[in-house]
C-alpha cells in the first residue's frame, strides 16, 4: 500500500528532474510543421535584418503556414524540397527565400531557392538551389540557422527577392537548437490539410564548402511530422499538481 500511494510522487519527481536537468538531444530527421489557423502572420513583429524584411499574409481560421527544420546529423542545410499537401488548398503562396543579384563583374546571379521553383497555387510545392558550379555562392544552413542575403559576397544590387531573411518567425520557435524555414502559406476549405510524406522529399548539403548533397525521402523514414512538445512550464505545473494530489491523499489517510 505504501508503494502504491507513493508511486505518483515518484512519477512527478521524475518529471521535474527531467525538466530541470540539462541534456543533449540526439539529431533527428527533417521535420515538417504545418501550422493551421495560425493566430498571426509569420513575420508579425519581426524586424528587418541586413536590409531584408519578410512577407507573410495568411493568419486566422481557414489558413495555414508550412515550415521545415533540418535535424539531420551530418547536414549543412536544405538544398531542395518537394512537399505534397493533402486536402482542399485553393490558395498557396510560395514563401521560401530566393533572390537575384548583380556584382561589379557580372549580373543576374541567383541565391536561395530560385531554381525549378513552383509558382503560387501549385501542389506539390517545390524548389531547389543551384547545382554545383552554376553560381559563385551557395547559401548553407536553410532549415537550421537564421540568416539573410546581405551575406552574399560582392553583391551590389538585389531584385526579385522573396523573404530575404529567414529563421526567425512569430508563429514558431527554434527547436533542438535549430531555426525553422518558412516554405509556404495559404488557405484551405473543409478539413485542415495534411502532408503526404510518401510524396515529399528533401535534398540537404553534406559539405560546408561544396554543394555536395544527399536525398531524404519520406517513405524511407527520413521525414517526420512535427508534434509540438509540452512546454516546460506546463510539465512543471503537471508535476506540482501530481505532488499536491499525493500529499492531499496522504493527509486524508492520516486524518482517517
Buried (B, 14 or more C-beta within 10 A) or exposed (E): EEEEEBEBBEBBBEBBEEBEEEEEEEBBBBBBBBBBEBEBBBBBEBEEBEEBBBBBEBBEEBBBBBBBBBBBEEBBBBBBBBBBBEBEBEBBBBBBBBBBBBBEEEEEBBBBBBBEBBEEEEBBBBBBBBEEEEBBBBBBBBBBBBBBBEEBEEBEEBEEBBBBBBBBBBBBEBBEEBBBBBBBBBBBEEEEBEBBBEBBBBBBBBEEEEBEBBEBBBEEEBBBEBEEEEEEEEBBEBBEEBBEEBEEBEEEEEEE
